[in-house]
Amino acid sequence: MTKFMDVHHGMKGITAEQLEAVHNADLEQGKAEGVHFEHTWADPETGTVFCLSESPSAAAVRRVHERAGHAADEIHRVRLGL
Amino acid sequence: MTKFMDVHHGMKGITAEQLEAVHNADLEQGKAEGVHFEHTWADPETGTVFCLSESPSAAAVRRVHERAGHAADEIHRVRLGL
């Protein structure tokens, strides 16, 4: 298992309720792929959302986000962390 | 105090030791501005570094990174988080 940070653009004006719905959909869809979304952060002004996950692969993160209805624009394997 | 996620590009091949040095410089420089860097993550393959901080402003985050010798390419005020 490795940590991944994925980034979504174009989500300007996202609300707390919408972020929670997105995160819950990710958690639900992640179960089948063994992906766990630990945290998510959103900047409603620039429309940027960051998701930190533990996942077997970047491909699994991609599939989970696609199935949850919001494909990621970038997926980074953050091998280093402090 | 608000949370910020800033992003640095162009850091391909960054090592664990380099990330620790960068993070320590941020912590040290952050004291004067009241900025606390909580976490940092790096993807050496794409050269992307993410820093999560608590700061009085985006401008303070920008100044701290500049003084530490590595200006941020993006600074997002992540007003929402889960």
Backbone of each chain as nested JSON, in Angstrom:
{
  "chains": [
    {"id": "A", "residues": [
      {"number": 1, "name": "MET", "atoms": {"N": [0.848, -1.197, 0.0], "CA": [0.0, 0.0, 0.0], "C": [0.879, 1.241, 0.0]}},
      {"number": 2, "name": "THR", "atoms": {"N": [0.492, 2.179, -0.798], "CA": [1.252, 3.413, -0.954], "C": [0.301, 4.578, -0.819]}},
      {"number": 3, "name": "LYS", "atoms": {"N": [0.84, 5.719, -0.476], "CA": [-0.005, 6.914, -0.402], "C": [-0.049, 7.606, -1.764]}},
      {"number": 4, "name": "PHE", "atoms": {"N": [-1.217, 8.124, -2.077], "CA": [-1.409, 8.893, -3.3], "C": [-2.095, 10.205, -2.949]}},
      {"number": 5, "name": "MET", "atoms": {"N": [-1.701, 11.26, -3.667], "CA": [-2.417, 12.534, -3.586], "C": [-2.989, 12.783, -4.969]}},
      {"number": 6, "name": "ASP", "atoms": {"N": [-4.317, 12.874, -5.042], "CA": [-4.878, 13.211, -6.346], "C": [-5.509, 14.586, -6.281]}},
      {"number": 7, "name": "VAL", "atoms": {"N": [-5.601, 15.194, -7.464], "CA": [-6.048, 16.571, -7.564], "C": [-7.176, 16.661, -8.588]}},
      {"number": 8, "name": "HIS", "atoms": {"N": [-8.205, 17.394, -8.206], "CA": [-9.333, 17.666, -9.111], "C": [-9.396, 19.171, -9.329]}},
      {"number": 9, "name": "HIS", "atoms": {"N": [-9.536, 19.575, -10.575], "CA": [-9.71, 20.994, -10.893], "C": [-11.168, 21.241, -11.289]}},
      {"number": 10, "name": "GLY", "atoms": {"N": [-11.514, 22.506, -11.408], "CA": [-12.835, 22.847, -11.956], "C": [-13.994, 22.65, -11.004]}},
      {"number": 11, "name": "MET", "atoms": {"N": [-13.734, 22.654, -9.679], "CA": [-14.818, 22.46, -8.725], "C": [-15.116, 23.744, -7.945]}},
      {"number": 12, "name": "LYS", "atoms": {"N": [-15.09, 24.848, -8.674], "CA": [-15.36, 26.145, -8.045], "C": [-16.709, 26.17, -7.361]}},
      {"number": 13, "name": "GLY", "atoms": {"N": [-16.728, 26.748, -6.172], "CA": [-17.985, 26.902, -5.447], "C": [-18.434, 25.659, -4.706]}},
      {"number": 14, "name": "ILE", "atoms": {"N": [-17.582, 24.627, -4.653], "CA": [-17.967, 23.395, -3.938], "C": [-18.296, 23.744, -2.479]}},
      {"number": 15, "name": "THR", "atoms": {"N": [-19.371, 23.148, -1.969], "CA": [-19.802, 23.396, -0.595], "C": [-19.336, 22.258, 0.314]}},
      {"number": 16, "name": "ALA", "atoms": {"N": [-19.438, 22.501, 1.625], "CA": [-19.068, 21.467, 2.603], "C": [-19.92, 20.208, 2.387]}},
      {"number": 17, "name": "GLU", "atoms": {"N": [-21.198, 20.399, 2.09], "CA": [-22.112, 19.264, 1.886], "C": [-21.706, 18.479, 0.634]}},
      {"number": 18, "name": "GLN", "atoms": {"N": [-21.343, 19.188, -0.416], "CA": [-20.928, 18.512, -1.653], "C": [-19.617, 17.764, -1.448]}},
      {"number": 19, "name": "LEU", "atoms": {"N": [-18.683, 18.371, -0.701], "CA": [-17.408, 17.699, -0.447], "C": [-17.637, 16.42, 0.356]}},
      {"number": 20, "name": "GLU", "atoms": {"N": [-18.539, 16.501, 1.308], "CA": [-18.839, 15.313, 2.116], "C": [-19.463, 14.214, 1.241]}},
      {"number": 21, "name": "ALA", "atoms": {"N": [-20.341, 14.594, 0.349], "CA": [-20.978, 13.616, -0.541], "C": [-19.937, 12.955, -1.451]}},
      {"number": 22, "name": "VAL", "atoms": {"N": [-19.025, 13.777, -1.982], "CA": [-17.95, 13.276, -2.845], "C": [-17.059, 12.298, -2.062]}},
      {"number": 23, "name": "HIS", "atoms": {"N": [-16.687, 12.706, -0.848], "CA": [-15.801, 11.881, -0.022], "C": [-16.496, 10.555, 0.348]}},
      {"number": 24, "name": "ASN", "atoms": {"N": [-17.76, 10.625, 0.696], "CA": [-18.483, 9.4, 1.045], "C": [-18.602, 8.455, -0.151]}},
      {"number": 25, "name": "ALA", "atoms": {"N": [-18.802, 9.018, -1.336], "CA": [-18.875, 8.181, -2.551], "C": [-17.52, 7.513, -2.803]}},
      {"number": 26, "name": "ASP", "atoms": {"N": [-16.426, 8.256, -2.565], "CA": [-15.089, 7.681, -2.73], "C": [-14.855, 6.541, -1.738]}},
      {"number": 27, "name": "LEU", "atoms": {"N": [-15.253, 6.771, -0.486], "CA": [-15.063, 5.742, 0.543], "C": [-15.835, 4.478, 0.158]}},
      {"number": 28, "name": "GLU", "atoms": {"N": [-17.053, 4.658, -0.303], "CA": [-17.916, 3.528, -0.659], "C": [-17.344, 2.764, -1.854]}},
      {"number": 29, "name": "GLN", "atoms": {"N": [-16.985, 3.506, -2.912], "CA": [-16.448, 2.864, -4.127], "C": [-15.06, 2.291, -3.88]}},
      {"number": 30, "name": "GLY", "atoms": {"N": [-14.333, 2.848, -2.891], "CA": [-12.976, 2.391, -2.624], "C": [-12.901, 0.989, -2.039]}},
      {"number": 31, "name": "LYS", "atoms": {"N": [-13.97, 0.578, -1.388], "CA": [-13.952, -0.722, -0.694], "C": [-13.59, -1.875, -1.632]}},
      {"number": 32, "name": "ALA", "atoms": {"N": [-14.184, -1.885, -2.805], "CA": [-13.977, -2.989, -3.754], "C": [-12.548, -3.027, -4.288]}},
      {"number": 33, "name": "GLU", "atoms": {"N": [-11.853, -1.881, -4.243], "CA": [-10.5, -1.795, -4.814], "C": [-9.422, -1.774, -3.733]}},
      {"number": 34, "name": "GLY", "atoms": {"N": [-9.837, -1.786, -2.46], "CA": [-8.858, -1.708, -1.381], "C": [-8.227, -0.335, -1.265]}},
      {"number": 35, "name": "VAL", "atoms": {"N": [-8.956, 0.7, -1.69], "CA": [-8.462, 2.078, -1.61], "C": [-9.141, 2.767, -0.44]}},
      {"number": 36, "name": "HIS", "atoms": {"N": [-8.331, 3.39, 0.415], "CA": [-8.918, 4.139, 1.525], "C": [-8.558, 5.613, 1.414]}},
      {"number": 37, "name": "PHE", "atoms": {"N": [-9.566, 6.449, 1.349], "CA": [-9.343, 7.894, 1.287], "C": [-9.258, 8.433, 2.706]}},
      {"number": 38, "name": "GLU", "atoms": {"N": [-8.071, 8.91, 3.065], "CA": [-7.818, 9.35, 4.444], "C": [-8.306, 10.763, 4.71]}},
      {"number": 39, "name": "HIS", "atoms": {"N": [-8.041, 11.652, 3.733], "CA": [-8.403, 13.059, 3.911], "C": [-8.755, 13.661, 2.574]}},
      {"number": 40, "name": "THR", "atoms": {"N": [-9.529, 14.712, 2.631], "CA": [-9.767, 15.502, 1.434], "C": [-9.852, 16.962, 1.841]}},
      {"number": 41, "name": "TRP", "atoms": {"N": [-9.34, 17.845, 0.971], "CA": [-9.341, 19.289, 1.236], "C": [-9.838, 19.989, -0.018]}},
      {"number": 42, "name": "ALA", "atoms": {"N": [-10.575, 21.071, 0.162], "CA": [-11.099, 21.79, -1.005], "C": [-10.924, 23.288, -0.86]}},
      {"number": 43, "name": "ASP", "atoms": {"N": [-10.534, 23.904, -1.969], "CA": [-10.486, 25.36, -2.081], "C": [-11.606, 25.758, -3.038]}},
      {"number": 44, "name": "PRO", "atoms": {"N": [-12.756, 26.198, -2.498], "CA": [-13.89, 26.533, -3.364], "C": [-13.584, 27.704, -4.303]}},
      {"number": 45, "name": "GLU", "atoms": {"N": [-12.632, 28.558, -3.921], "CA": [-12.34, 29.732, -4.759], "C": [-11.618, 29.361, -6.054]}},
      {"number": 46, "name": "THR", "atoms": {"N": [-10.595, 28.504, -5.948], "CA": [-9.891, 28.092, -7.173], "C": [-10.506, 26.811, -7.744]}},
      {"number": 47, "name": "GLY", "atoms": {"N": [-11.425, 26.184, -7.003], "CA": [-12.077, 24.968, -7.498], "C": [-11.16, 23.757, -7.5]}},
      {"number": 48, "name": "THR", "atoms": {"N": [-10.219, 23.74, -6.538], "CA": [-9.251, 22.645, -6.468], "C": [-9.548, 21.746, -5.278]}},
      {"number": 49, "name": "VAL", "atoms": {"N": [-9.566, 20.435, -5.526], "CA": [-9.8, 19.46, -4.452], "C": [-8.623, 18.489, -4.422]}},
      {"number": 50, "name": "PHE", "atoms": {"N": [-8.112, 18.231, -3.223], "CA": [-6.995, 17.319, -3.008], "C": [-7.502, 16.122, -2.201]}},
      {"number": 51, "name": "CYS", "atoms": {"N": [-7.14, 14.912, -2.628], "CA": [-7.525, 13.705, -1.876], "C": [-6.272, 12.901, -1.557]}},
      {"number": 52, "name": "LEU", "atoms": {"N": [-6.111, 12.567, -0.285], "CA": [-4.985, 11.733, 0.152], "C": [-5.518, 10.329, 0.41]}},
      {"number": 53, "name": "SER", "atoms": {"N": [-4.9, 9.347, -0.234], "CA": [-5.393, 7.97, -0.085], "C": [-4.258, 6.987, 0.144]}},
      {"number": 54, "name": "GLU", "atoms": {"N": [-4.653, 5.818, 0.649], "CA": [-3.761, 4.65, 0.666], "C": [-4.354, 3.718, -0.368]}},
      {"number": 55, "name": "SER", "atoms": {"N": [-3.54, 3.258, -1.294], "CA": [-4.076, 2.459, -2.392], "C": [-3.034, 1.495, -2.902]}},
      {"number": 56, "name": "PRO", "atoms": {"N": [-3.478, 0.356, -3.468], "CA": [-2.517, -0.565, -4.068], "C": [-1.865, 0.014, -5.322]}},
      {"number": 57, "name": "SER", "atoms": {"N": [-2.515, 0.96, -5.992], "CA": [-1.958, 1.513, -7.236], "C": [-2.658, 2.811, -7.61]}},
      {"number": 58, "name": "ALA", "atoms": {"N": [-2.01, 3.562, -8.519], "CA": [-2.635, 4.777, -9.057], "C": [-3.868, 4.409, -9.882]}},
      {"number": 59, "name": "ALA", "atoms": {"N": [-3.788, 3.282, -10.583], "CA": [-4.91, 2.857, -11.422], "C": [-6.158, 2.606, -10.576]}},
      {"number": 60, "name": "ALA", "atoms": {"N": [-5.958, 2.055, -9.382], "CA": [-7.1, 1.793, -8.489], "C": [-7.722, 3.116, -8.028]}},
      {"number": 61, "name": "VAL", "atoms": {"N": [-6.883, 4.104, -7.7], "CA": [-7.404, 5.424, -7.319], "C": [-8.218, 5.995, -8.471]}},
      {"number": 62, "name": "ARG", "atoms": {"N": [-7.68, 5.88, -9.689], "CA": [-8.36, 6.415, -10.869], "C": [-9.732, 5.753, -11.057]}},
      {"number": 63, "name": "ARG", "atoms": {"N": [-9.768, 4.431, -10.957], "CA": [-11.035, 3.712, -11.157], "C": [-12.07, 4.116, -10.112]}},
      {"number": 64, "name": "VAL", "atoms": {"N": [-11.644, 4.225, -8.862], "CA": [-12.584, 4.561, -7.779], "C": [-13.195, 5.938, -8.018]}},
      {"number": 65, "name": "HIS", "atoms": {"N": [-12.359, 6.91, -8.36], "CA": [-12.877, 8.263, -8.607], "C": [-13.821, 8.273, -9.812]}},
      {"number": 66, "name": "GLU", "atoms": {"N": [-13.481, 7.506, -10.836], "CA": [-14.346, 7.461, -12.023], "C": [-15.709, 6.859, -11.669]}},
      {"number": 67, "name": "ARG", "atoms": {"N": [-15.68, 5.767, -10.909], "CA": [-16.946, 5.12, -10.527], "C": [-17.781, 6.01, -9.607]}},
      {"number": 68, "name": "ALA", "atoms": {"N": [-17.086, 6.838, -8.814], "CA": [-17.803, 7.741, -7.901], "C": [-18.325, 8.974, -8.64]}},
      {"number": 69, "name": "GLY", "atoms": {"N": [-17.963, 9.086, -9.942], "CA": [-18.538, 10.155, -10.753], "C": [-17.705, 11.418, -10.856]}},
      {"number": 70, "name": "HIS", "atoms": {"N": [-16.453, 11.374, -10.393], "CA": [-15.604, 12.576, -10.492], "C": [-14.159, 12.129, -10.73]}},
      {"number": 71, "name": "ALA", "atoms": {"N": [-13.805, 12.021, -11.997], "CA": [-12.454, 11.59, -12.382], "C": [-11.409, 12.577, -11.862]}},
      {"number": 72, "name": "ALA", "atoms": {"N": [-10.26, 12.051, -11.453], "CA": [-9.161, 12.907, -10.977], "C": [-8.39, 13.469, -12.168]}},
      {"number": 73, "name": "ASP", "atoms": {"N": [-7.934, 14.713, -12.061], "CA": [-7.134, 15.325, -13.127], "C": [-5.66, 14.949, -12.994]}},
      {"number": 74, "name": "GLU", "atoms": {"N": [-5.2, 14.721, -11.773], "CA": [-3.805, 14.331, -11.534], "C": [-3.796, 13.289, -10.423]}},
      {"number": 75, "name": "ILE", "atoms": {"N": [-2.919, 12.303, -10.54], "CA": [-2.72, 11.34, -9.442], "C": [-1.219, 11.218, -9.215]}},
      {"number": 76, "name": "HIS", "atoms": {"N": [-0.783, 11.559, -8.016], "CA": [0.644, 11.516, -7.679], "C": [0.895, 10.454, -6.616]}},
      {"number": 77, "name": "ARG", "atoms": {"N": [1.883, 9.623, -6.88], "CA": [2.294, 8.64, -5.871], "C": [3.243, 9.359, -4.92]}},
      {"number": 78, "name": "VAL", "atoms": {"N": [2.749, 9.74, -3.751], "CA": [3.575, 10.504, -2.817], "C": [4.343, 9.523, -1.924]}},
      {"number": 79, "name": "ARG", "atoms": {"N": [5.44, 9.066, -2.485], "CA": [6.266, 8.04, -1.853], "C": [6.921, 8.576, -0.589]}},
      {"number": 80, "name": "LEU", "atoms": {"N": [7.157, 9.899, -0.544], "CA": [7.803, 10.521, 0.622], "C": [6.79, 11.387, 1.369]}},
      {"number": 81, "name": "GLY", "atoms": {"N": [6.894, 11.378, 2.699], "CA": [5.99, 12.212, 3.48], "C": [6.536, 12.493, 4.867]}},
      {"number": 82, "name": "LEU", "atoms": {"N": [6.193, 13.638, 5.382], "CA": [6.615, 14.044, 6.734], "C": [5.43, 14.702, 7.421]}}
    ]},
    {"id": "B", "residues": [
      {"number": 1, "name": "MET", "atoms": {"N": [-6.733, 31.648, 11.787], "CA": [-5.85, 30.678, 11.124], "C": [-6.677, 29.809, 10.177]}},
      {"number": 2, "name": "THR", "atoms": {"N": [-6.109, 29.604, 9.037], "CA": [-6.779, 28.826, 7.994], "C": [-5.787, 27.807, 7.461]}},
      {"number": 3, "name": "LYS", "atoms": {"N": [-6.324, 26.759, 6.886], "CA": [-5.431, 25.773, 6.28], "C": [-5.151, 26.153, 4.823]}},
      {"number": 4, "name": "PHE", "atoms": {"N": [-3.918, 25.89, 4.426], "CA": [-3.5, 26.114, 3.044], "C": [-2.802, 24.858, 2.534]}},
      {"number": 5, "name": "MET", "atoms": {"N": [-3.032, 24.575, 1.255], "CA": [-2.257, 23.521, 0.583], "C": [-1.475, 24.204, -0.519]}},
      {"number": 6, "name": "ASP", "atoms": {"N": [-0.153, 24.124, -0.438], "CA": [0.612, 24.695, -1.534], "C": [1.309, 23.584, -2.301]}},
      {"number": 7, "name": "VAL", "atoms": {"N": [1.609, 23.898, -3.554], "CA": [2.144, 22.897, -4.48], "C": [3.406, 23.444, -5.129]}},
      {"number": 8, "name": "HIS", "atoms": {"N": [4.418, 22.599, -5.173], "CA": [5.675, 22.921, -5.851], "C": [5.846, 21.926, -6.997]}},
      {"number": 9, "name": "HIS", "atoms": {"N": [6.2, 22.447, -8.172], "CA": [6.488, 21.578, -9.314], "C": [7.995, 21.571, -9.56]}},
      {"number": 10, "name": "GLY", "atoms": {"N": [8.449, 20.696, -10.418], "CA": [9.845, 20.721, -10.855], "C": [10.832, 20.172, -9.846]}},
      {"number": 11, "name": "MET", "atoms": {"N": [10.363, 19.309, -8.922], "CA": [11.296, 18.767, -7.927], "C": [11.536, 17.266, -8.159]}},
      {"number": 12, "name": "LYS", "atoms": {"N": [11.69, 16.92, -9.432], "CA": [11.933, 15.508, -9.789], "C": [13.162, 14.967, -9.093]}},
      {"number": 13, "name": "GLY", "atoms": {"N": [13.05, 13.76, -8.59], "CA": [14.186, 13.094, -7.974], "C": [14.452, 13.504, -6.538]}},
      {"number": 14, "name": "ILE", "atoms": {"N": [13.557, 14.308, -5.958], "CA": [13.754, 14.726, -4.562], "C": [13.878, 13.482, -3.662]}},
      {"number": 15, "name": "THR", "atoms": {"N": [14.84, 13.548, -2.729], "CA": [15.081, 12.417, -1.824], "C": [14.42, 12.687, -0.471]}},
      {"number": 16, "name": "ALA", "atoms": {"N": [14.348, 11.659, 0.348], "CA": [13.785, 11.794, 1.696], "C": [14.577, 12.827, 2.497]}},
      {"number": 17, "name": "GLU", "atoms": {"N": [15.892, 12.82, 2.343], "CA": [16.748, 13.756, 3.087], "C": [16.486, 15.194, 2.619]}},
      {"number": 18, "name": "GLN", "atoms": {"N": [16.342, 15.371, 1.316], "CA": [16.072, 16.72, 0.782], "C": [14.703, 17.212, 1.249]}},
      {"number": 19, "name": "LEU", "atoms": {"N": [13.715, 16.318, 1.252], "CA": [12.376, 16.73, 1.7], "C": [12.417, 17.143, 3.162]}},
      {"number": 20, "name": "GLU", "atoms": {"N": [13.169, 16.404, 3.962], "CA": [13.278, 16.749, 5.378], "C": [13.963, 18.105, 5.551]}},
      {"number": 21, "name": "ALA", "atoms": {"N": [14.986, 18.374, 4.762], "CA": [15.694, 19.665, 4.842], "C": [14.76, 20.812, 4.461]}},
      {"number": 22, "name": "VAL", "atoms": {"N": [13.987, 20.606, 3.397], "CA": [13.013, 21.601, 2.938], "C": [11.969, 21.87, 4.023]}},
      {"number": 23, "name": "HIS", "atoms": {"N": [11.457, 20.8, 4.589], "CA": [10.415, 20.916, 5.618], "C": [10.963, 21.622, 6.857]}},
      {"number": 24, "name": "ASN", "atoms": {"N": [12.182, 21.274, 7.26], "CA": [12.782, 21.929, 8.435], "C": [13.013, 23.415, 8.188]}},
      {"number": 25, "name": "ALA", "atoms": {"N": [13.425, 23.768, 6.971], "CA": [13.617, 25.182, 6.635], "C": [12.277, 25.919, 6.697]}},
      {"number": 26, "name": "ASP", "atoms": {"N": [11.212, 25.279, 6.214], "CA": [9.873, 25.885, 6.273], "C": [9.434, 26.099, 7.724]}},
      {"number": 27, "name": "LEU", "atoms": {"N": [9.652, 25.095, 8.548], "CA": [9.263, 25.2, 9.966], "C": [10.004, 26.349, 10.629]}},
      {"number": 28, "name": "GLU", "atoms": {"N": [11.29, 26.446, 10.344], "CA": [12.134, 27.486, 10.954], "C": [11.695, 28.873, 10.493]}},
      {"number": 29, "name": "GLN", "atoms": {"N": [11.535, 29.039, 9.181], "CA": [11.144, 30.343, 8.622], "C": [9.703, 30.691, 8.984]}},
      {"number": 30, "name": "GLY", "atoms": {"N": [8.892, 29.673, 9.225], "CA": [7.474, 29.915, 9.516], "C": [7.225, 30.563, 10.86]}},
      {"number": 31, "name": "LYS", "atoms": {"N": [8.17, 30.4, 11.785], "CA": [7.971, 30.913, 13.155], "C": [7.693, 32.411, 13.158]}},
      {"number": 32, "name": "ALA", "atoms": {"N": [8.46, 33.171, 12.376], "CA": [8.325, 34.63, 12.377], "C": [6.984, 35.091, 11.8]}},
      {"number": 33, "name": "GLU", "atoms": {"N": [6.357, 34.231, 10.986], "CA": [5.111, 34.613, 10.306], "C": [3.883, 33.941, 10.929]}},
      {"number": 34, "name": "GLY", "atoms": {"N": [4.12, 33.103, 11.948], "CA": [2.995, 32.382, 12.541], "C": [2.424, 31.32, 11.618]}},
      {"number": 35, "name": "VAL", "atoms": {"N": [3.273, 30.784, 10.742], "CA": [2.842, 29.727, 9.81], "C": [3.37, 28.392, 10.315]}},
      {"number": 36, "name": "HIS", "atoms": {"N": [2.487, 27.408, 10.43], "CA": [2.941, 26.076, 10.841], "C": [2.673, 25.06, 9.733]}},
      {"number": 37, "name": "PHE", "atoms": {"N": [3.744, 24.428, 9.279], "CA": [3.618, 23.394, 8.248], "C": [3.36, 22.057, 8.935]}},
      {"number": 38, "name": "GLU", "atoms": {"N": [2.148, 21.531, 8.71], "CA": [1.734, 20.308, 9.405], "C": [2.256, 19.043, 8.732]}},
      {"number": 39, "name": "HIS", "atoms": {"N": [2.17, 19.043, 7.401], "CA": [2.585, 17.849, 6.654], "C": [3.151, 18.26, 5.311]}},
      {"number": 40, "name": "THR", "atoms": {"N": [3.973, 17.38, 4.776], "CA": [4.427, 17.57, 3.405], "C": [4.535, 16.201, 2.758]}},
      {"number": 41, "name": "TRP", "atoms": {"N": [4.202, 16.15, 1.465], "CA": [4.251, 14.894, 0.717], "C": [4.959, 15.16, -0.6]}},
      {"number": 42, "name": "ALA", "atoms": {"N": [5.722, 14.195, -1.073], "CA": [6.45, 14.395, -2.332], "C": [6.34, 13.183, -3.24]}},
      {"number": 43, "name": "ASP", "atoms": {"N": [6.175, 13.476, -4.513], "CA": [6.214, 12.452, -5.565], "C": [7.476, 12.712, -6.385]}},
      {"number": 44, "name": "PRO", "atoms": {"N": [8.565, 11.986, -6.105], "CA": [9.815, 12.231, -6.813], "C": [9.709, 11.978, -8.314]}},
      {"number": 45, "name": "GLU", "atoms": {"N": [8.758, 11.142, -8.736], "CA": [8.659, 10.829, -10.173], "C": [8.112, 11.992, -10.987]}},
      {"number": 46, "name": "THR", "atoms": {"N": [7.052, 12.646, -10.487], "CA": [6.507, 13.797, -11.223], "C": [7.137, 15.099, -10.719]}},
      {"number": 47, "name": "GLY", "atoms": {"N": [7.888, 15.028, -9.613], "CA": [8.535, 16.229, -9.08], "C": [7.569, 17.19, -8.409]}},
      {"number": 48, "name": "THR", "atoms": {"N": [6.507, 16.62, -7.84], "CA": [5.488, 17.455, -7.202], "C": [5.558, 17.323, -5.691]}},
      {"number": 49, "name": "VAL", "atoms": {"N": [5.533, 18.457, -5.002], "CA": [5.555, 18.469, -3.537], "C": [4.33, 19.241, -3.048]}},
      {"number": 50, "name": "PHE", "atoms": {"N": [3.629, 18.661, -2.077], "CA": [2.447, 19.277, -1.475], "C": [2.765, 19.61, -0.018]}},
      {"number": 51, "name": "CYS", "atoms": {"N": [2.405, 20.825, 0.427], "CA": [2.601, 21.211, 1.826], "C": [1.271, 21.68, 2.407]}},
      {"number": 52, "name": "LEU", "atoms": {"N": [0.903, 21.107, 3.536], "CA": [-0.315, 21.505, 4.242], "C": [0.1, 22.363, 5.436]}},
      {"number": 53, "name": "SER", "atoms": {"N": [-0.471, 23.55, 5.526], "CA": [-0.085, 24.456, 6.609], "C": [-1.297, 25.107, 7.257]}},
      {"number": 54, "name": "GLU", "atoms": {"N": [-1.047, 25.633, 8.457], "CA": [-1.987, 26.555, 9.114], "C": [-1.299, 27.902, 9.052]}},
      {"number": 55, "name": "SER", "atoms": {"N": [-2.0, 28.9, 8.554], "CA": [-1.353, 30.191, 8.348], "C": [-2.371, 31.315, 8.466]}},
      {"number": 56, "name": "PRO", "atoms": {"N": [-1.915, 32.517, 8.843], "CA": [-2.828, 33.659, 8.871], "C": [-3.258, 34.08, 7.47]}},
      {"number": 57, "name": "SER", "atoms": {"N": [-2.462, 33.786, 6.448], "CA": [-2.796, 34.227, 5.083], "C": [-1.976, 33.458, 4.049]}},
      {"number": 58, "name": "ALA", "atoms": {"N": [-2.434, 33.528, 2.803], "CA": [-1.678, 32.924, 1.693], "C": [-0.364, 33.674, 1.505]}},
      {"number": 59, "name": "ALA", "atoms": {"N": [-0.404, 35.003, 1.714], "CA": [0.809, 35.811, 1.544], "C": [1.901, 35.357, 2.516]}},
      {"number": 60, "name": "ALA", "atoms": {"N": [1.508, 35.008, 3.739], "CA": [2.487, 34.538, 4.73], "C": [3.103, 33.211, 4.284]}},
      {"number": 61, "name": "VAL", "atoms": {"N": [2.292, 32.318, 3.751], "CA": [2.824, 31.041, 3.242], "C": [3.827, 31.322, 2.13]}},
      {"number": 62, "name": "ARG", "atoms": {"N": [3.458, 32.245, 1.237], "CA": [4.333, 32.583, 0.11], "C": [5.676, 33.124, 0.607]}},
      {"number": 63, "name": "ARG", "atoms": {"N": [5.629, 34.053, 1.56], "CA": [6.874, 34.645, 2.075], "C": [7.77, 33.599, 2.74]}},
      {"number": 64, "name": "VAL", "atoms": {"N": [7.16, 32.719, 3.522], "CA": [7.947, 31.704, 4.232], "C": [8.667, 30.789, 3.238]}},
      {"number": 65, "name": "HIS", "atoms": {"N": [7.951, 30.341, 2.221], "CA": [8.581, 29.453, 1.233], "C": [9.684, 30.184, 0.471]}},
      {"number": 66, "name": "GLU", "atoms": {"N": [9.453, 31.457, 0.159], "CA": [10.483, 32.225, -0.555], "C": [11.74, 32.351, 0.302]}},
      {"number": 67, "name": "ARG", "atoms": {"N": [11.543, 32.678, 1.586], "CA": [12.705, 32.838, 2.484], "C": [13.438, 31.515, 2.688]}},
      {"number": 68, "name": "ALA", "atoms": {"N": [12.679, 30.426, 2.625], "CA": [13.307, 29.106, 2.812], "C": [14.0, 28.637, 1.53]}},
      {"number": 69, "name": "GLY", "atoms": {"N": [13.833, 29.421, 0.453], "CA": [14.583, 29.115, -0.767], "C": [13.853, 28.293, -1.801]}},
      {"number": 70, "name": "HIS", "atoms": {"N": [12.525, 28.087, -1.618], "CA": [11.767, 27.298, -2.605], "C": [10.356, 27.872, -2.698]}},
      {"number": 71, "name": "ALA", "atoms": {"N": [10.196, 28.818, -3.61], "CA": [8.894, 29.464, -3.809], "C": [7.84, 28.442, -4.227]}},
      {"number": 72, "name": "ALA", "atoms": {"N": [6.625, 28.635, -3.75], "CA": [5.515, 27.734, -4.128], "C": [4.954, 28.141, -5.482]}},
      {"number": 73, "name": "ASP", "atoms": {"N": [4.563, 27.161, -6.286], "CA": [3.956, 27.45, -7.592], "C": [2.464, 27.725, -7.465]}},
      {"number": 74, "name": "GLU", "atoms": {"N": [1.823, 27.11, -6.484], "CA": [0.387, 27.325, -6.255], "C": [0.152, 27.372, -4.75]}},
      {"number": 75, "name": "ILE", "atoms": {"N": [-0.752, 28.24, -4.325], "CA": [-1.158, 28.249, -2.912], "C": [-2.68, 28.277, -2.884]}},
      {"number": 76, "name": "HIS", "atoms": {"N": [-3.264, 27.253, -2.284], "CA": [-4.723, 27.142, -2.216], "C": [-5.192, 27.257, -0.766]}},
      {"number": 77, "name": "ARG", "atoms": {"N": [-6.175, 28.103, -0.558], "CA": [-6.791, 28.201, 0.767], "C": [-7.834, 27.087, 0.854]}},
      {"number": 78, "name": "VAL", "atoms": {"N": [-7.504, 26.007, 1.55], "CA": [-8.418, 24.861, 1.608], "C": [-9.355, 25.053, 2.805]}},
      {"number": 79, "name": "ARG", "atoms": {"N": [-10.376, 25.839, 2.507], "CA": [-11.333, 26.225, 3.542], "C": [-12.145, 25.019, 4.023]}},
      {"number": 80, "name": "LEU", "atoms": {"N": [-12.298, 24.008, 3.159], "CA": [-13.063, 22.811, 3.52], "C": [-12.132, 21.616, 3.642]}},
      {"number": 81, "name": "GLY", "atoms": {"N": [-12.425, 20.756, 4.616], "CA": [-11.604, 19.562, 4.776], "C": [-12.339, 18.478, 5.534]}},
      {"number": 82, "name": "LEU", "atoms": {"N": [-12.012, 17.244, 5.208], "CA": [-12.622, 16.087, 5.887], "C": [-11.533, 15.054, 6.145]}}
    ]}
  ]
}
